[in-house]
């Protein structure tokens, strides 16, 4: 149960700098600090062939998206990516480093959705925006060079929650059909007390962080029981797209993410699940700090290549990764 040495070094640097927990800051301060931390941890900015910002028609006005595209011709398999930040923080900039790396590792295209944030726009606004973006992408694939038969959704933390919710909506509506869902330490059950982190360390994402985000996102505590807020509570998880679920050992969201992976398997959904030992919430977005973050992004890319038909089956998980493969 020990923290990874790289996590310990990162934590020590935060302590020396007097870093305040996000949940003690104003929204404006927390949003700026979150973006700065992700940029500092993402490593060198990787070039891609094209980056394009545009707006799609959304449920409450224009919806910003950012497209990252590799140097490739023709309609491309496309990952619709939802950034993390507890539905309260984040923007298309937050996921820029992740998407650049996934584009370079997979050869697919990514489309990041700038969904509305809480508490200005509470549940289900973010879900509505993300699903609207998927429906637009499926119906206008030619406008952005996407292959409508090879679409996937994914995200980290709150973005993983939104990706799972979008798959439920797509299934209930009879489409768009999805090739995969990539869920990185997703929130799946808003009702439960989160797994304790070591001493509820204020320098790490902890149960206080989870509660702070939940209070911003849910207009009514009873909304925690809604399957689009808590996908784990959906009665039926069958006929959903093949899934990759990544969790971190020292993450208060660990158990609910792993229970979701188990339920997907029980429902007959091909599911790969990996717990990264010694890691904390947020590591996936910080490959410049944590070697495990780089390996997890490589794992995600291999999973996507496999599901998009860009690599032989069986290459989805690099050797020596975590535990709990299935």
KOLSEGU-967318 format. One record per atom (N, C-alpha, C, O): x, y, z; residue in one letter. Coordinates in steps of 0.2 Angstrom, whole numbers, plus 5000, padded with zeros to 4 digits. Example, Ala and Ser with C-alpha at 12.3 -4.5 7.8 and 13.67 -1.06 7.14 Angstrom:
REM KOLSEGU-967318
506649725039A;506249785039A;506649845039A;507149835042A;506449895035S;506849955036S;506450005039S;506750065040S;
***
This chain:
REM KOLSEGU-967318
500449945000X;500050005000X;500450065000X;500250125001X;501150064999X;501550124999X;501450164993X;501350134987X;501550224994X;501550274988X;502150264984X;502650254987X;502050274978X;502650264973X;503150324975X;502950374977X;503850304974X;504350354976X;504250424972X;504350474975X;504050414966X;503950484962X;503350524965X;503350584965X;502850484968X;502250524971X;502550554977X;502350614979X;502950524981X;503250554987X;503650614986X;503550664989X;504050614981X;504450664979X;503950724976X;504150784978X;503450714973X;503050764970X;502650794976X;502550854977X;502450754981X;502050774987X;502550824991X;502350874994X;503150804992X;503650844996X;503750914992X;503750964996X;503750914986X;503850974982X;503251024984X;503251084984X;502650994984X;502051024985X;502051054992X;501851114993X;502251014997X;502251035004X;502751095004X;502651145008X;503351085001X;503851145002X;503551204999X;503751265001X;503151204994X;502851264990X;502251284994X;502051344992X;502051254999X;501451275003X;500851274998X;500351314999X;500751224994X;500151214990X;499551204994X;499551164998X;499051244992X;498351244996X;497951194992X;497951194986X;497551154996X;497051104992X;496551144988X;496351204990X;496351124982X;495951154978X;495251174981X;494951224980X;495051124986X;494451134989X;494451194994X;493951204997X;495051224996X;495051285000X;495051344996X;495151404999X;495051344990X;495151404986X;494551424983X;494051384983X;494551484980X;493951514976X;493951474970X;494351444968X;493351474967X;493251434960X;493751464955X;494151424952X;493851534955X;494351554950X;495051534952X;495451514947X;495251534958X;495851514960X;495951444958X;496551424956X;495451404960X;495551324959X;495551314952X;495951264950X;495251344947X;495251334940X;495951354937X;496151314933X;496251404939X;496851424937X;497451374940X;497851354936X;497351354946X;497851314949X;497851244946X;498351214945X;497251224944X;497151154941X;497451154934X;497851104933X;497351204930X;497651204924X;498451214924X;498751174920X;498651254929X;499351264929X;499751194932X;500251184929X;499451164936X;499651094939X;499751044933X;500251014932X;499151044929X;499150994924X;499751014918X;500050964916X;499751074917X;500251094912X;500951084914X;501451064910X;501051094921X;501751074924X;501951004924X;502450984923X;501350964924X;501550894925X;501450854918X;501650794918X;501250884913X;501150844907X;501750834903X;501750794898X;502250864904X;502850854900X;502950904894X;502550954894X;503350884890X;503450924884X;502850924880X;502550874879X;502650984877X;502150984872X;502250954866X;502750974862X;501950904864X;502050864858X;501750894852X;501150914852X;502050904847X;501750934841X;501250874837X;501450814837X;500750904834X;500350864830X;500250894824X;500350954823X;499950864819X;499850894812X;499450954812X;499551004808X;498850944816X;498351004816X;498051004822X;497850954825X;497951064824X;497551084830X;496951134828X;497151194826X;496351124829X;495851164827X;495351174832X;495051124835X;495151234834X;494651254838X;493951274834X;494051314830X;493451244836X;492851274833X;492251264838X;492351244844X;491651284836X;491051274840X;490551234837X;490351244831X;490251194841X;489651154838X;489051174841X;489051214846X;488451164838X;487851184841X;487651144848X;487651074847X;487651174853X;487451134860X;486751144862X;486451184859X;486651114868X;485951124871X;485851194873X;485251214874X;486351234875X;486251294878X;486651344874X;486951394877X;486751334868X;487151384864X;487751354861X;487851284862X;488251384858X;488851354855X;489251324860X;489351344866X;489451264858X;489851214862X;490551214859X;490651194854X;491051234863X;491751234860X;492051164860X;491951124865X;492451154855X;492851084855X;493551104852X;493651154848X;493951064853X;494651064850X;494850994847X;494750944850X;495051004841X;495150944837X;495950934836X;496250984834X;496250884838X;496950864837X;496950804831X;496550754832X;497350824826X;497350774821X;498050754819X;498450794819X;498150694817X;498850674815X;498950684808X;498450704804X;499550674805X;499650684798X;499450624795X;499850574794X;498850624793X;498550564790X;497950584785X;497650634786X;497850544780X;497350564775X;496750524777X;496750474780X;496150544774X;495550514774X;495150514781X;495450544786X;494550494781X;494150494788X;494550454793X;494750394791X;494650474799X;495050444804X;494550424810X;494050454811X;494750364813X;494450344819X;494550404824X;495050434824X;494050414828X;494050474832X;493850464839X;493350424840X;494250484844X;494050484851X;493750554853X;494050604853X;493150544856X;492850604859X;493050604866X;492850564870X;493450654868X;493750654875X;493450714879X;493350764877X;493250684885X;493050734890X;493550744896X;493750694899X;493750804897X;494250814902X;493950804909X;493350804911X;494450804914X;494250794921X;494250864925X;494350914921X;494050864931X;494050924935X;493450924939X;493250984941X;493150864941X;492550864945X;491950904943X;491550934946X;491850914936X;491350944933X;491351024934X;490851054933X;491851044938X;491951114941X;492551144938X;492451204937X;493051114937X;493651144934X;493751114927X;493451064925X;494251144924X;494451114917X;494151144911X;493751194912X;494451134905X;494251164899X;494651114894X;494951064895X;494551134887X;494851104882X;495651104883X;496051064881X;495851154886X;496651164887X;496851114892X;497451084892X;496451094897X;496651044902X;496850974899X;497350944901X;496450954894X;496650894890X;497050894884X;497150844881X;497350954883X;497750964877X;498350914877X;498450884872X;498750914882X;499350864882X;499150794882X;499450754878X;498550774885X;498350704884X;498150684877X;498350634874X;497750734874X;497550724867X;498150724862X;498150684857X;498650764863X;499150764858X;499550704859X;499750674854X;499650674865X;500050614865X;499650554863X;499950514859X;498950554864X;498550494861X;498550494854X;498550444851X;498450554851X;498550564844X;499150534841X;499150494836X;499750554844X;500350524841X;500450454843X;500850414839X;500150424848X;500250354850X;499750314846X;499950254845X;499250334844X;498750294840X;498650304833X;498550254829X;498750364831X;498550384824X;497850404823X;497650414817X;497450404828X;496750424828X;496750504829X;497250534830X;496150524828X;495950594829X;495650604836X;495250554838X;495750664839X;495350674846X;494950734845X;495150784841X;494350734848X;493950794849X;493750804856X;493450764859X;494050854859X;493950874866X;493350924866X;493250974863X;492850904871X;492250944872X;492250994878X;492450974883X;492151054876X;492151104882X;491451114885X;491151164884X;491251064888X;490651054891X;490551114897X;491051134900X;489951124898X;489751174904X;489951154910X;489851094912X;490251194915X;490451184921X;489951204927X;489551244926X;490051164932X;489651174938X;490151224943X;490751224941X;489851264947X;489151264949X;488651304945X;488051314946X;488951344940X;488551384936X;488051344932X;487551364930X;488251284930X;487851244926X;487851174929X;488351134928X;487351154933X;487451094937X;487151034933X;486851034927X;487250974935X;486950914932X;486250924930X;485850944934X;486050894924X;486450854919X;486750904914X;486850874908X;486850964915X;487151004909X;487750974906X;487750974899X;488250954909X;488850924906X;488650864902X;488950854897X;488250814905X;488050754901X;487750774895X;487850744890X;487250824895X;486850844889X;487350874884X;487250854878X;487850914886X;488350944881X;488750884878X;488850884872X;488950834882X;489450784879X;489050744874X;489350724869X;488450724876X;488050684872X;487850724865X;487850694860X;487750784866X;487550824860X;488150824855X;488150824849X;488750834858X;489350834854X;489450764850X;489650764845X;489350704854X;489350644851X;488850634845X;489050614839X;488250654846X;487750654841X;487950704835X;487850684829X;488250754836X;488450804831X;488950774827X;488950774821X;489450744830X;490050714827X;489850654823X;490050644817X;489350614825X;489150554821X;488750584815X;488850544810X;488450634815X;488050664810X;488350704805X;488150714800X;488950734807X;489350774803X;490050754803X;490550794802X;490150694803X;490850664803X;491250694797X;491850704798X;490950694791X;491350724785X;491650794786X;492150804783X;491350834790X;491550904791X;492150904795X;492550954795X;492350854799X;492950854803X;493350794802X;493850784805X;493250764796X;493750704794X;493650644798X;494150614799X;493150634801X;493050574806X;492650514802X;492250524798X;492850454804X;492550394802X;491950384807X;492050364812X;491350384804X;490750384809X;490650304811X;490350294816X;491050264808X;490950194810X;491550174815X;491550114818X;491950224817X;492450214822X;492550274827X;493050314826X;492050274831X;492050324836X;492050294843X;491850244844X;492450334847X;492450304854X;492450364859X;492450424857X;492250354865X;492250404870X;492750394876X;492850334877X;492950444879X;493450434885X;493550494889X;493350544887X;493850484894X;493950544899X;494250514905X;494250464907X;494550564909X;494850554915X;494450584921X;494150644920X;494350544927X;493950574932X;493250594931X;492850544928X;493050654932X;492350674930X;492250664922X;491650644920X;492750664918X;492750654911X;492550574910X;492250564905X;492850534914X;492650464914X;491950454915X;491650404912X;491750484920X;491050484922X;490550504916X;490050474915X;490750554913X;490350584907X;490350534902X;489850524898X;490950504900X;491050454895X;490550394896X;490250374892X;490550374903X;490150314904X;489350334903X;488950294901X;489250394906X;488550414905X;488350424898X;487750404896X;488750444893X;488650454886X;488550384883X;488050374879X;488850334885X;488750264882X;488050244884X;487750204880X;487850254890X;487150234892X;486650274888X;486150244886X;486750334887X;486250374882X;486250344875X;485750344872X;486850334873X;486950314866X;486550244865X;486250234860X;486650204870X;486250134870X;485550144870X;485150114866X;485250184874X;484550194875X;484250224869X;483650214868X;484650264866X;484350304860X;484450264853X;484350284848X;484850204854X;484950164848X;485550194844X;485550184838X;485950234847X;486550254843X;486750324845X;486350354849X;487250354843X;487750324839X;488150264842X;488250254848X;488350224837X;488650164839X;489450174841X;489750214837X;489650154846X;490350164849X;490750104848X;490550054850X;491450114846X;491850064846X;492250044853X;492449994854X;492250094857X;492550084864X;492350144869X;492150194867X;492450134875X;492450184880X;493150174884X;493250114886X;493450224886X;494050234889X;493950274896X;493850334895X;493950234901X;493750274908X;494350274912X;494550214915X;494650334914X;495150334918X;494950364925X;494650414925X;495150324930X;494850334937X;494150374937X;494150424939X;493650344934X;493050374934X;492650374940X;492650334944X;492250434941X;491750434946X;491150384944X;490950404938X;490950344947X;490350294945X;489850294950X;489250274948X;489950314956X;489450314962X;489450374966X;489850374970X;489050414965X;489050484969X;488750474976X;488850514980X;488450414978X;488150404984X;488650384990X;488550404995X;489150354988X;489550314993X;490150364995X;490350414992X;490350345001X;490950375004X;491550345001X;491650284999X;491950394999X;492550374995X;493050334999X;493050335005X;493550294996X;494050264999X;494550315002X;494750354999X;494650295009X;495150345012X;495850345009X;496050295007X;496150405008X;496850405006X;497250415012X;496950425017X;497950405012X;498350405017X;498250465022X;498450525020X;497950455028X;497850515033X;497450565030X;497450625032X;497050555024X;496650605021X;497150665020X;496950725021X;497650655017X;498250705015X;497950755011X;497750745006X;497950825014X;497750875010X;498150895004X;497950935000X;498750865003X;499150874997X;498950824992X;499250834986X;498550774993X;498250734988X;497550734987X;497150764992X;497250714982X;496550714980X;496250664985X;496550604986X;495750684989X;495550644995X;494750654995X;494450674991X;494450625001X;493750625001X;493450695002X;492850704999X;493850735004X;493550805005X;493550834998X;493050874996X;494050814993X;493950844986X;493350814983X;493050854980X;493250744984X;492650714981X;492050754983X;491550764979X;491950764989X;491350794992X;491250864989X;490750894988X;491850904989X;491850974986X;491550974979X;491151014977X;491850934975X;491550924968X;490850904968X;490450934964X;490650854972X;489950834971X;489450894973X;488950894970X;489650934978X;489150984980X;489151034975X;488551064974X;489651044971X;489551094965X;489151064960X;488751104957X;489151004959X;488950974953X;488150954953X;487750964949X;487950924959X;487250894960X;486850954963X;486950974969X;486350974959X;485851024962X;485450994968X;485251034973X;485350934968X;485050904974X;485350834976X;485550794971X;485550824982X;485850764984X;485550694981X;485850644980X;484850704980X;484550644978X;484750624971X;484650574968X;485050674967X;485250664960X;485850614960X;485950584955X;486150604966X;486650554966X;486450484964X;486850444962X;485750474965X;485550404963X;485350394955X;485150344953X;485450454952X;485250454944X;485850414941X;486450434942X;485650364936X;486150324933X;486650374929X;487250354927X;486450434926X;486850474922X;487350514927X;487850544924X;487150514933X;487650544938X;488050484941X;488650504942X;487750434942X;488150374945X;488050314940X;487550274942X;488450304935X;488350254930X;488350184934X;488050134931X;488650174939X;488650104943X;487950084945X;487850024946X;487450134945X;486850124948X;486350104942X;485750084943X;486550104936X;486150084930X;485950014931X;486349974933X;485349994930X;485149924931X;485449874926X;485549824928X;485549894920X;485849854915X;486449884911X;486349944909X;486949854911X;487549874908X;487749834902X;488349844899X;487249794900X;487449754894X;487449794887X;487149854887X;487749764882X;487749794876X;488049864875X;487849904871X;488549884880X;488849944880X;489549924876X;489749874875X;489949984874X;490549964870X;491049944875X;491049954881X;491549904871X;492149874875X;492449934879X;492549984877X;492749914885X;492949964890X;493649954892X;493849894893X;494050004893X;494650004897X;494450044903X;494250104903X;494650024909X;494550054915X;495250054919X;495550004921X;495450114920X;496150124923X;495950154930X;495650204931X;496250124935X;496250154942X;496950164945X;497450134943X;496950204951X;497550214955X;497450184962X;496950194965X;497950154964X;497950124971X;497750174976X;497350154980X;498050234976X;497850274982X;497450334979X;497550394980X;496850314977X;496350354974X;495650344978X;495450284978X;495350394981X;494650384984X;494150354979X;493650334981X;494250364972X;493850334967X;493950264965X;493650244961X;494450234968X;494750174966X;494150114965X;494050084960X;493850104971X;493450054972X;492850054967X;492550004964X;492550114967X;491950124962X;492150114955X;491750084951X;492750134953X;492950124946X;493050044945X;492850024940X;493350014950X;493449944949X;492749904949X;492649854946X;492249924953X;491649894954X;491249904947X;490949854944X;491349964944X;491049974937X;491349924932X;490949894928X;492049914932X;492349864928X;492049794929X;491949764924X;491949774935X;491749714936X;491049704934X;490849654931X;490549754935X;489949754932X;489849744925X;489449714922X;490349784922X;490349784914X;490449714912X;490149684908X;490949674915X;491149614913X;490549564915X;490449524910X;490249574920X;489649524922X;489149534917X;488749484916X;489049594914X;488549604909X;488749584902X;488349594897X;489349554901X;489549534895X;489949584891X;490049564885X;490149634894X;490549684890X;491249674890X;491549664896X;491649664885X;492349654885X;492649714889X;492649774887X;493049694894X;493249744898X;493949734901X;494149674903X;494449784900X;495049774903X;495149824908X;494949884908X;495349804914X;495449844920X;496149834923X;496449784924X;496449894925X;497149894927X;497149944933X;496950004932X;497349924939X;497549964944X;498249984944X;498749934944X;498450044945X;499150064945X;499450074952X;499250114955X;499850024954X;500150024961X;500450084962X;500850114958X;500350104969X;500750164971X;500550234969X;500750284971X;500050234964X;499850294961X;499250324964X;498950294968X;499150394962X;498650434965X;498150464959X;498350454954X;497650484962X;497150524957X;497550574953X;497950614956X;497450574947X;497750634942X;498350604939X;498650644935X;498650544940X;499350534938X;499250524930X;499750534927X;498750504927X;498650494920X;498850554916X;499050554911X;498650614919X;498750684916X;499450704917X;499650764915X;499850674920X;500550694922X;501150654920X;501550634925X;501150634914X;501750594912X;502450624912X;502950584912X;502450684913X;503050724914X;503350714921X;503950734922X;502950694926X;503150684933X;503150614935X;503550584938X;502650574932X;502550504934X;502650454928X;502350464923X;503150414929X;503250364924X;502650324922X;502450304917X;502250304928X;501650274927X;501150304923X;500650274920X;501150374923X;500650414919X;500850404912X;500350394907X;501450404910X;501650384903X;501450314901X;501150304896X;501550264905X;501350204904X;500650194903X;500350154899X;500250224907X;499550224907X;499250254900X;498750224897X;499550304898X;499350334892X;499550284886X;499150284881X;500050254887X;500250204881X;499750144881X;499650124876X;499550124887X;499050074888X;498450094884X;498150054881X;498250154886X;497550184883X;497650184875X;497150174872X;498250204873X;498350214866X;498250144863X;497950134857X;498550094866X;498550024863X;497849994863X;497649964858X;497550014868X;496849994868X;496450024863X;496049984859X;496550084861X;496150124856X;496350094849X;495950084845X;497050084848X;497250054842X;496949994840X;496649974835X;496849954846X;496549884845X;495849894843X;495549854838X;495449934847X;494749944845X;494549974839X;494049964836X;495050014837X;494950054830X;495250014824X;495150034818X;495549954826X;495749914820X;496449934818X;496549924812X;496849974822X;497450004820X;498049964822X;498649974821X;497949904826X;498449864828X;498149794829X;497549784830X;498549744829X;498349674830X;497949664837X;498149694842X;497449624837X;497149614844X;497649584849X;498149544846X;497649594855X;498049564860X;498649614861X;499049604866X;498649674858X;499249724860X;498949774864X;499349824865X;498349774867X;498049824871X;498449844877X;498349894880X;498849794880X;499149814887X;499849794886X;500049734885X;500249844888X;500949834888X;501149784894X;500849784899X;501649744893X;501849704898X;502049734905X;502349794905X;501849704910X;502049724917X;501649784919X;501849814924X;501049794917X;500649844919X;500149824925X;499749784923X;500249854930X;499749844936X;499449784937X;499849734937X;498849774939X;498549714940X;497849714938X;497549764937X;497449654939X;496749654937X;496549654930X;496049684929X;496949634926X;496749634919X;496249584918X;496149524921X;495749594913X;495249554912X;494949554905X;494449524903X;
***
